Amino acid sequence: MFFVSGSPSMADLTTPQVAVGHKEVGVGSFSAVTSFAHYGLVVLTVLPLILNLNENFNIVATATLAIIAGSFRSLKAGEGGAQETMTQKDAMRFPLLGSCVLFGLFVIFKLLPKDLVNLCLSAYFSLLGVLALSATLLPFSLVLFSAKRQEHSISMGNFRVPYLMTESVHVSLSAPEILCGAVSVGFCLWYLTKKHWIANNVLGLAFSIQGIEFLSVGSIFIGCILLAGLFVYDIFWVFCTPVMVSVAKNFDAPIKLLFPRVASILGDSAASAAARPFSMLGLGDIVVPGIFVAILLRFDCQHQGGRSKGFFYAAIVGYVIGLVTTISVMHLFQAAQPALLYIVPSVFLSVLFQALVSGKSRALLDYDESTSPDGHAADEPENQKSDKPSADVVADSNTTNEKPKKNE
């Protein structure tokens, strides 16, 4: 998906999805871990303005906290049925769709002026950023309003996008939503006019958290298929073609996080840091492993009542090890690396080890969020039936192998 480097990195090029009209959940209902993750992200975002914070530490800490925040927020989103669930066919098509979009952007940058393309992309991602940032901030804004104010909605009239929508949609917003929307619009205007790296990172983190929160892979089996497919995708487009690096160098939008570089303990000189002022991490290296980590957290909570989060913690440890390995190899060879090459095996091995130690391999492979509480598939129209294999097929398998949507 993306690689970490002092040179440019590529982001997940599928269309991001954000939450709109979600259920309002106040910050008071957040767990201590969730709140810590959010506040930690704020500190890590602004700290480089004050201190010479090592960029490698910042990359690992920021990515890990973003996954933790999105995963815990997904618990509430799952309870409310607000998540979009991926099918097995979706997971198998995802790398192909990403490849088509990536190559399409490569061709567009070759044929059209770079500034014109980036102007359109920046405007598009800024509009999405308003929605993503509003949804991310909303739980924290509720403490400013009484319960009555939170429930009262203000009608904004009917809305329809010409040529894209056949019918008008009535829009009504609560006071907290209006406040968050106004703040988000101002913030996105700042990004459009200044392109400051902090503005870029705030929007990128909002996309990441919303993606992890509102996109579910549906089952552990489908999550393995998705990660395995993107593992191959990442290796091919980084090592076998110049396409990803070329698009990354030209793509100017909040699809990657930027970390100011300082002289590194891994051997970078001050001159090298000045020549390449930012290290980068693509959002796909956060969101793709993040949605897999999030379903493991939901599995822990459902099967162990939240008393133990062994699979979640195992996956987090695996993610950190994979990301640290990526950075180390990048510095060793002084070349961009596909992060999923190291993250995917590391996460899989960590989860596999936890499954063997806990004796829950069967329960893990049987876990499917599309089934009803009694364990049988929920009734659905014939033409909308999922392509997921049955629990028996999943259980017999030895496999251990991105549209982000809607809030806690």
Buried (B, 14 or more C-beta within 10 A) or exposed (E): BBBBBBBBBBBBBBEBBBBEEBBBBBBEEBEEEBBBBBEBBEEBBEEBEEEEBBBBBBBBBBBBBBBBBBBBBBBBBBEEEBBBBBBBEBBBBBBEBBBEBBBEBBEBBEEEEBEEBBEEBBEEBBEBBBBBBBBBBBBBBBEEBEEEEBEEEEEEEEEEEEEEEEEEEEBEBBBBBBBBBEBBBEBBEBBBEEBEBBBBBBBBBBBBBBBBBBBBBBBBBBBBBBBBBBBBBBBBBBEEEEBBBBBBBBBBBBBBBBBBBBBBEEEBEEEBBEEBBBBBBBBBBBBBBBBBBBBBBBBBBBBBEEEEBBBBBBBBBBBBBBBBBBBBBBBEEEEBBBBBBBBBBBBBBBBBEBBEEBEBBEBBBBBBBBBEEEEEBEEEEEEEEBEBBEBEEBBEEEEBBBBBBBBB
